[in-house]
Amino acid sequence: MSSWASCSANDQCETGLCRSDVCVPCNVDSDCPAERNLCYRRRCIASPVCGNGVREPGEACDGSEGCSADCRFESGQGCRDDRDCESNRCENGVCLPCVPGEGTCGERLCGNGKPDAGEECDLGGENNDLLSDRCRTDCHNPRCGDGVADRNEQCDDGNGVSGDGCDRLCRIEVRTVTIDLPTTSLTADITSPLAPGHAPIGQTGPAAIAVMAAGGAAGWAWMRRRKTR
């Protein structure tokens, strides 16, 4: 189920998070349940396990032919960048073996544990693309747009655009909608983030302002105010 669909359990949602019977996206790791403890691109995911036969975030491969024990491609396999290759050497889309003495065997590569020229950080095996506030596997500092909500970020959906609940500055977007409601009840159909309930429109009764943090796991907050006649 997509975000804002009705649900009764976390595993019914594509986002892995069901709150108040509605599928909602996560913003930070603490939003997620124990079985899917990481918030990556606003979805709760389980920590990847190399060797389980399932390619997960942070892995180039898992269990396929030509895949190494650390879930990276062996020499001769296709690749996108150096991180995909066991040898840390990807050229023209193919993993190549390292050549001793030519600086291609890890002596001056991202992941060797020390920042080299062109690198912002390097923690070696501690580099991580899924945990917050870690040096990333491309040896760049964590940043808005990398899909992980880091310190001083309210959210991070990894796409760098606004208008989808998490803006380009990694802040939760707030939308406001005003609807007329009867004086005796207040109802809302929250299968859609901005869809008001089936309340009839009155002439003089109270109005309600629904304020929603788009994509927020907390759900809906309702306030009442009286209309000016």
C-alpha positions, 0 to 999 in steps of 0.5 A, spaced: 500 500 500 502 507 498 502 512 503 496 515 506 492 508 504 488 505 510 492 499 514 492 495 520 499 493 520 506 496 518 507 490 513 501 492 509 504 499 507 510 500 502 513 505 507 513 499 512 509 504 517 502 504 519 500 510 524 492 511 526 490 506 521 494 510 515 500 508 511 505 514 512 512 515 510 518 515 516 522 521 517 527 519 521 530 512 524 526 513 530 519 513 527 520 506 524 519 499 528 524 494 530 523 489 525 525 495 520 529 500 524 532 504 518 528 510 515 531 510 508 528 515 502 522 515 507 521 508 507 522 503 513 527 498 511 531 492 515 538 493 516 541 489 510 545 483 511 550 481 506 549 473 504 542 473 504 541 472 497 537 479 496 540 485 494 539 491 499 541 498 499 548 499 500 550 492 496 552 492 489 549 484 489 548 479 493 548 471 491 549 472 484 554 469 479 560 474 480 558 477 487 564 477 492 563 475 499 562 482 501 556 483 496 561 487 491 562 485 484 568 481 482 573 483 476 570 482 469 563 484 472 559 490 470 559 496 475 557 503 476 563 506 480 569 504 484 564 502 490 561 496 486 567 493 485 571 488 490 577 491 487 575 498 488 576 499 481 571 500 475 573 503 469 568 504 463 563 500 466 567 494 468 570 492 474 578 491 473 583 487 478 587 492 482 595 493 479 600 493 485 604 499 485 599 503 481 595 506 486 589 502 484 589 496 490 587 501 496 593 505 497 589 511 495 582 509 494 576 511 498 575 506 504 582 506 506 580 509 512 584 516 511 581 522 507 585 522 500 585 528 495 578 529 493 575 526 499 571 529 505 572 524 510 574 516 510 572 512 516 574 505 512 569 500 514 565 505 518 563 508 511 555 507 511 550 510 506 544 508 511 546 510 518 545 517 520 551 522 521 556 517 518 561 518 512 558 516 506 561 510 502 563 515 496 567 519 502 563 525 502 560 528 508 552 526 510 548 531 506 541 533 505 539 529 499 542 523 500 536 519 503 538 519 510 535 524 515 542 526 519 543 531 524 539 538 523 534 535 518 527 533 519 527 528 513 530 526 507 527 523 501 533 523 497 530 527 491 532 534 492 525 537 490 519 540 494 512 539 494 512 532 496 512 532 503 519 533 504 522 539 501 529 540 498 532 543 504 530 537 508 524 540 512 517 537 513 512 541 508 506 543 512 500 544 508 493 547 511 486 546 508 480 549 511 473 546 511 466 547 513 463 542 518 457 541 522 456 543 529 455 537 532 461 532 529 468 533 526 470 527 521 475 526 516 477 521 511 484 520 511 485 515 506 488 522 502 493 527 506 489 533 503 482 529 503 477 532 508 471 527 510 464 527 508 462 533 512 456 537 509 458 544 508 454 549 513 452 556 513 454 559 520 457 553 524 464 552 526 469 551 521 475 547 522 482 548 520 486 541 518 493 542 519 498 536 516 505 535 516 505 532 509 509 525 510 509 526 518 508 520 521 504 523 527 498 524 522 493 529 523 492 535 528 485 538 528 484 545 531 477 548 531 475 556 530 469 559 529 467 562 523 465 570 522 458 571 520 
